[in-house]
Amino acid sequence: MRLDIEPAVNSTVVMMTVLALAIDRGVTGFGDVLSLSLGPLLATFAAHWFATTLKAVHADHALPSRRRLLGLGGHAAQYLLPGLLPLLVVAVIATTGFAGAQGPVESAHVTIDLSWVGLVVLGAVGGWRALRRWWGALLGAVGAFGVGLVVVLLRILLEGGAL
């Protein structure tokens, strides 16, 4: 199965946005960070799997075979891949005791920051795949940087109390 850029970008932006909103509303524990990171990804995975299954039923005018259904599920599982980052960040911060009582909030901040870096890398890879030129990779990275900037600006506005 070929990995697609679109599910990873989509899930990363959803995760970043939910965490930015959660930081403003209050994160009380590491469980909050994990549930707020992984919950939207699981919902996106289920929605995509359902939608692509409906599309397959419509195209074939029949229920998909078990093999086809598993293939669609495998493709939809790519929406879960960005969830590995918060698992890793929470594990490291919770285990080391980094940031003390502010550990959960700090893990949300670190996850958002690392996700932004990952988003730029995904944009560069997507641009390279699309155009097979260095400037395609640069264009993709700049576009992904802009998308991440929207989320970071949202976080800054929320922390500043403007919204």
matplotlib code that plots the C-alpha trace (Angstrom):
import matplotlib.pyplot as plt

x = [0.0, 1.3, 1.4, -0.5, 0.3, -3.3, -4.4, -1.3, -1.7, -5.4, -5.0, -2.0, -4.0, -7.0, -4.9, -3.0, -6.3, -8.0, -4.9, -4.7, -8.3, -7.8, -4.8, -7.0, -9.8, -7.5, -5.6, -5.6, -3.7, -1.8, -5.0, -6.6, -3.7, -4.0, -7.8, -7.8, -5.1, -6.2, -10.0, -10.3, -7.9, -10.0, -13.2, -11.5, -10.3, -13.9, -15.5, -13.1, -13.4, -17.2, -17.2, -14.9, -16.9, -20.1, -18.2, -17.2, -20.7, -22.0, -19.4, -19.9, -23.6, -22.7, -21.2, -17.4, -15.5, -13.8, -10.4, -11.6, -13.1, -9.8, -7.9, -10.2, -9.6, -5.8, -5.9, -8.1, -5.7, -3.2, -5.3, -4.1, -0.4, 0.0, -1.3, 2.1, 3.6, 1.5, 1.9, 5.7, 5.7, 3.4, 5.4, 8.7, 7.3, 5.3, 8.2, 10.9, 8.7, 9.7, 7.8, 6.4, 2.8, 2.7, 3.7, 0.4, 0.1, 3.7, 3.2, 0.3, 2.6, 5.4, 3.1, 1.7, 5.2, 6.6, 3.4, 4.1, 7.6, 6.1, 3.5, 6.3, 8.1, 4.9, 4.3, 7.9, 7.4, 4.0, 5.5, 8.3, 6.0, 3.7, 6.3, 9.6, 11.5, 13.2, 10.9, 7.9, 9.2, 9.8, 6.4, 4.8, 6.8, 5.8, 2.2, 2.3, 4.0, 1.2, -1.4, 0.5, 0.8, -3.0, -3.2, -0.4, -2.0, -5.2, -3.3, -1.7, -5.1, -6.6, -3.7, -3.9, -7.6, -8.5, -11.1]
y = [0.0, 3.4, 6.1, 9.2, 12.7, 14.0, 11.8, 12.7, 16.5, 16.3, 14.5, 16.6, 19.8, 18.4, 17.2, 20.6, 22.5, 20.4, 20.6, 24.4, 24.7, 22.3, 24.3, 27.3, 25.4, 23.7, 20.4, 18.6, 15.4, 13.4, 11.4, 14.6, 15.2, 11.6, 11.6, 15.0, 14.0, 10.5, 10.9, 13.2, 10.9, 7.8, 9.7, 10.8, 7.3, 5.9, 8.6, 8.1, 4.3, 4.6, 7.2, 5.2, 2.1, 3.9, 5.1, 1.6, 0.3, 3.1, 2.4, -1.4, -1.5, -4.3, -4.7, -4.8, -8.0, -8.6, -8.0, -4.7, -3.7, -4.4, -2.5, 0.5, 0.2, 0.0, 3.2, 4.9, 3.8, 6.4, 9.0, 7.4, 7.8, 11.3, 9.9, 8.3, 11.7, 12.6, 9.0, 9.5, 13.0, 12.1, 9.0, 11.0, 13.9, 11.8, 9.4, 12.0, 14.4, 17.2, 20.4, 19.0, 19.8, 21.6, 18.4, 17.8, 21.3, 21.2, 17.9, 19.5, 22.5, 20.2, 18.1, 21.1, 22.5, 19.1, 18.6, 21.9, 20.7, 17.5, 19.3, 21.3, 18.0, 16.4, 19.5, 19.2, 15.5, 16.2, 19.0, 16.8, 13.9, 16.2, 18.0, 16.1, 19.4, 21.1, 24.1, 21.8, 20.6, 24.2, 25.2, 22.3, 23.2, 26.8, 25.9, 23.5, 26.2, 28.5, 26.0, 25.4, 29.1, 29.4, 26.9, 28.6, 32.0, 30.5, 29.2, 32.6, 34.4, 32.0, 32.3, 36.1, 36.0, 37.7, 35.0]
z = [0.0, -1.0, 1.7, 0.7, 1.8, 2.0, 5.0, 7.0, 6.3, 7.0, 10.3, 11.4, 11.0, 12.8, 15.7, 15.9, 15.9, 18.5, 20.8, 20.3, 21.4, 24.3, 25.6, 25.8, 27.6, 30.0, 29.8, 33.2, 32.5, 30.0, 29.3, 28.1, 25.6, 24.3, 24.0, 22.4, 20.0, 19.1, 19.3, 16.2, 14.3, 15.1, 14.1, 10.8, 10.2, 10.7, 8.6, 5.7, 5.8, 5.8, 3.0, 0.8, 1.4, 0.3, -2.8, -3.6, -3.2, -5.4, -8.1, -8.1, -7.2, -4.8, -1.4, -1.5, -0.9, 2.3, 0.6, -0.9, 2.5, 4.2, 1.5, 2.1, 5.8, 5.3, 3.3, 5.9, 8.6, 7.2, 9.0, 12.3, 11.6, 13.0, 16.3, 16.9, 17.7, 20.7, 22.0, 21.9, 23.3, 26.2, 27.0, 27.1, 29.1, 31.5, 32.1, 32.6, 34.7, 32.4, 33.2, 36.5, 37.0, 33.6, 31.9, 30.2, 28.9, 27.8, 26.0, 24.0, 23.1, 22.0, 20.0, 18.2, 17.5, 16.2, 14.2, 12.4, 11.5, 10.3, 8.3, 6.5, 5.7, 4.4, 2.2, 0.8, 0.1, -1.5, -3.6, -4.7, -5.6, -7.6, -9.6, -9.2, -9.0, -6.1, -6.4, -6.2, -2.8, -1.8, -2.9, -1.0, 2.2, 2.0, 1.5, 4.5, 6.5, 5.8, 6.8, 10.1, 10.6, 10.6, 13.5, 15.4, 15.0, 16.3, 19.3, 19.9, 19.6, 22.1, 24.6, 24.3, 25.1, 21.8, 21.0]

ax = plt.figure().add_subplot(projection="3d")
ax.plot(x, y, z, "-o")
ax.set_aspect("equal")
plt.show()
